[in-house]
Amino acid sequence: MIASVPDVADWIDAALQLEASPYRADAERERLGSDLDFYGASVGIVRGTVRDAGRRYPELGHDEVTALSSELWRRPVFERRLAAVVLLQSHARELIGTDLTRIEGFVREGRMPELVDLLAVDVVGPMLRALDRRGRARAELVLDRWARDPDVWLRRAAVLAALRELKAGGIAVDHDRLERRLRSAQDAASIADPALQDAVDRVRATLE
């Protein structure tokens, strides 16, 4: 029998809670300065749990994977949200342009580099590379819009989305467009924002 998405999410959640550490949870909450709940499972445990879930439930296709990411993200628990990102990361090349709507919601709610940067660099970046020409053109328009958005984390994601491809040689990166996106992201800020400037600096360092 094929498991339902909530059942898979419950299995992942239970596996994460088995590795719970109150000490680690308190330390991570303080380190990240977040109001999310924390189980205290390590990043390695989260990644291993998602990998094990993929082996246990190999029948999950695109629709189930994206729905599962939303089910995991729904509860404000850091490890669940990280698992949602890792899940998308492991299926990034199967994602389609319309999945950017779901990812945008995650970025707006993520509001920390530990979630937003993974979404931008390790999910959106590989997804862009896998899209056909028309699909990529449409996705790039979405990122252009993100770069102009008042939300600094969405602008950060728009800037960082090209980072992995740039580091790989950047053959498919439209450098003129990227420069415009960098300027748009900075112009959209009412005041200088360290989170955004850090992303811009990382990208510009790769361009040089």
C-alpha positions as CSV (number, residue, x, y, z in Angstrom):
1,M,0.0,0.0,0.0
2,I,1.3,3.5,-0.9
3,A,1.6,5.6,2.2
4,S,-0.2,8.9,2.4
5,V,1.8,12.2,2.6
6,P,0.7,12.8,6.3
7,D,1.9,9.2,7.2
8,V,5.3,9.9,5.6
9,A,5.5,13.2,7.4
10,D,4.6,11.5,10.7
11,W,7.3,8.9,10.1
12,I,10.0,11.5,9.5
13,D,8.8,13.5,12.5
14,A,8.9,10.4,14.8
15,A,12.4,9.6,13.5
16,L,13.6,13.1,14.3
17,Q,12.1,13.1,17.8
18,L,13.9,9.8,18.5
19,E,17.2,11.8,18.2
20,A,15.9,14.7,20.3
21,S,18.3,16.4,22.7
22,P,17.0,19.1,25.0
23,Y,20.5,20.4,25.5
24,R,21.1,20.7,21.7
25,A,17.6,22.2,21.2
26,D,18.4,25.0,23.7
27,A,21.8,25.6,22.3
28,E,20.5,25.8,18.7
29,R,17.6,28.1,19.7
30,E,20.0,30.4,21.3
31,R,22.5,30.3,18.5
32,L,19.9,31.0,15.8
33,G,17.9,33.4,17.8
34,S,14.7,31.8,16.5
35,D,11.3,31.5,18.0
36,L,10.8,28.2,16.3
37,D,10.5,25.0,18.3
38,F,13.6,22.7,18.2
39,Y,13.8,19.0,18.7
40,G,17.6,19.1,19.1
41,A,18.4,16.7,16.2
42,S,21.6,17.4,14.3
43,V,21.7,18.4,10.7
44,G,23.3,15.0,9.9
45,I,20.3,13.3,11.5
46,V,17.9,15.4,9.5
47,R,19.6,14.6,6.2
48,G,19.9,10.9,7.1
49,T,16.2,10.7,8.0
50,V,15.1,12.3,4.7
51,R,17.4,9.9,2.9
52,D,15.9,6.9,4.8
53,A,12.4,8.1,4.0
54,G,13.3,8.1,0.3
55,R,14.3,4.5,0.6
56,R,11.3,3.5,2.7
57,Y,8.8,5.3,0.4
58,P,10.3,5.1,-3.1
59,E,6.9,5.6,-4.8
60,L,6.8,9.3,-4.0
61,G,6.7,11.3,-7.2
62,H,6.9,15.1,-7.8
63,D,3.4,15.9,-6.4
64,E,3.9,13.8,-3.3
65,V,7.3,15.2,-2.7
66,T,6.2,18.8,-2.9
67,A,3.1,18.1,-0.8
68,L,5.3,16.4,1.8
69,S,7.6,19.4,1.9
70,S,4.6,21.6,2.8
71,E,3.3,19.1,5.3
72,L,6.7,19.1,7.1
73,W,7.0,22.9,6.9
74,R,3.5,23.4,8.3
75,R,4.5,23.0,11.9
76,P,7.0,25.6,13.2
77,V,9.7,23.1,14.2
78,F,13.2,23.9,12.9
79,E,14.1,20.2,12.2
80,R,10.9,19.6,10.3
81,R,11.4,22.7,8.2
82,L,15.0,21.7,7.5
83,A,13.8,18.3,6.5
84,A,11.4,20.0,4.0
85,V,14.3,21.9,2.5
86,V,16.5,18.8,2.3
87,L,13.7,16.9,0.7
88,L,13.3,19.5,-2.0
89,Q,17.1,19.6,-2.4
90,S,17.2,15.9,-3.1
91,H,14.5,16.3,-5.8
92,A,15.6,19.7,-7.1
93,R,16.0,18.6,-10.7
94,E,12.5,17.2,-10.7
95,L,10.9,20.5,-9.7
96,I,9.1,22.8,-12.2
97,G,8.7,26.5,-12.5
98,T,5.3,26.6,-10.6
99,D,7.0,25.1,-7.6
100,L,8.6,28.5,-7.1
101,T,5.3,29.7,-5.5
102,R,5.7,27.1,-2.8
103,I,9.4,27.9,-2.3
104,E,8.6,31.6,-2.1
105,G,6.3,30.9,0.8
106,F,9.0,28.9,2.6
107,V,11.6,31.8,2.0
108,R,9.2,34.4,3.4
109,E,8.6,32.3,6.5
110,G,12.2,30.9,6.9
111,R,13.9,34.2,7.7
112,M,17.3,32.6,8.6
113,P,20.3,31.7,6.4
114,E,20.1,28.1,7.6
115,L,16.9,27.7,5.7
116,V,16.8,30.5,3.1
117,D,20.3,29.9,1.7
118,L,19.7,26.2,1.2
119,L,16.4,26.9,-0.6
120,A,18.2,29.5,-2.8
121,V,21.5,27.8,-3.5
122,D,20.7,24.1,-3.3
123,V,17.0,24.0,-4.4
124,V,16.3,26.9,-6.8
125,G,19.8,26.9,-8.3
126,P,19.8,23.2,-9.5
127,M,16.1,23.5,-10.4
128,L,17.0,26.4,-12.8
129,R,19.7,24.4,-14.4
130,A,17.3,21.5,-15.1
131,L,14.5,23.5,-16.7
132,D,14.2,23.8,-20.4
133,R,14.8,27.2,-22.1
134,R,11.2,28.4,-21.8
135,G,10.8,27.1,-18.2
136,R,14.0,28.8,-17.2
137,A,13.0,32.1,-18.8
138,R,9.8,32.1,-16.8
139,A,11.6,31.2,-13.6
140,E,14.1,34.0,-14.1
141,L,11.2,36.5,-14.3
142,V,10.1,35.2,-10.9
143,L,13.6,35.8,-9.5
144,D,13.6,39.3,-11.0
145,R,10.4,39.9,-9.0
146,W,11.9,38.5,-5.9
147,A,14.8,40.9,-6.2
148,R,12.4,43.9,-6.1
149,D,10.3,42.6,-3.2
150,P,10.3,44.5,0.1
151,D,11.1,41.2,1.9
152,V,14.8,41.1,2.5
153,W,15.0,37.3,2.7
154,L,13.3,37.0,-0.7
155,R,15.8,39.4,-2.2
156,R,18.6,37.4,-0.5
157,A,17.2,34.2,-2.2
158,A,17.0,36.0,-5.6
159,V,20.7,37.0,-5.3
160,L,22.0,33.6,-4.1
161,A,20.1,31.5,-6.6
162,A,22.9,31.8,-9.1
163,L,25.7,31.1,-6.7
164,R,26.1,27.3,-7.3
165,E,26.0,27.8,-11.1
166,L,28.6,30.6,-10.9
167,K,31.0,28.5,-8.9
168,A,30.6,25.7,-11.5
169,G,31.7,28.1,-14.3
170,G,28.5,30.1,-14.9
171,I,28.2,29.2,-18.6
172,A,24.4,29.5,-18.5
173,V,24.3,32.5,-16.2
174,D,23.2,35.8,-17.9
175,H,25.7,38.0,-16.2
176,D,24.1,41.3,-17.3
177,R,20.8,40.1,-15.9
178,L,22.5,39.0,-12.6
179,E,24.1,42.5,-12.3
180,R,20.6,44.1,-12.7
181,R,19.2,41.7,-10.2
182,L,21.9,42.6,-7.7
183,R,21.3,46.3,-8.2
184,S,17.5,45.8,-7.9
185,A,17.9,43.9,-4.6
186,Q,20.0,46.7,-3.1
187,D,17.8,49.4,-4.5
188,A,14.7,47.8,-3.0
189,A,16.2,48.1,0.5
190,S,15.1,51.2,2.5
191,I,18.2,50.9,4.6
192,A,21.4,48.8,4.3
193,D,20.7,45.3,5.5
194,P,23.5,43.0,6.6
195,A,21.7,39.8,5.4
196,L,21.3,41.2,1.9
197,Q,24.8,42.7,1.7
198,D,26.3,39.4,2.8
199,A,24.6,37.7,-0.1
200,V,25.6,40.4,-2.6
201,D,29.2,40.2,-1.5
202,R,29.3,36.4,-1.9
203,V,28.0,36.6,-5.4
204,R,30.2,39.5,-6.4
205,A,33.3,37.6,-5.0
206,T,32.4,34.7,-7.3
207,L,32.0,37.0,-10.3
208,E,35.4,38.5,-9.9
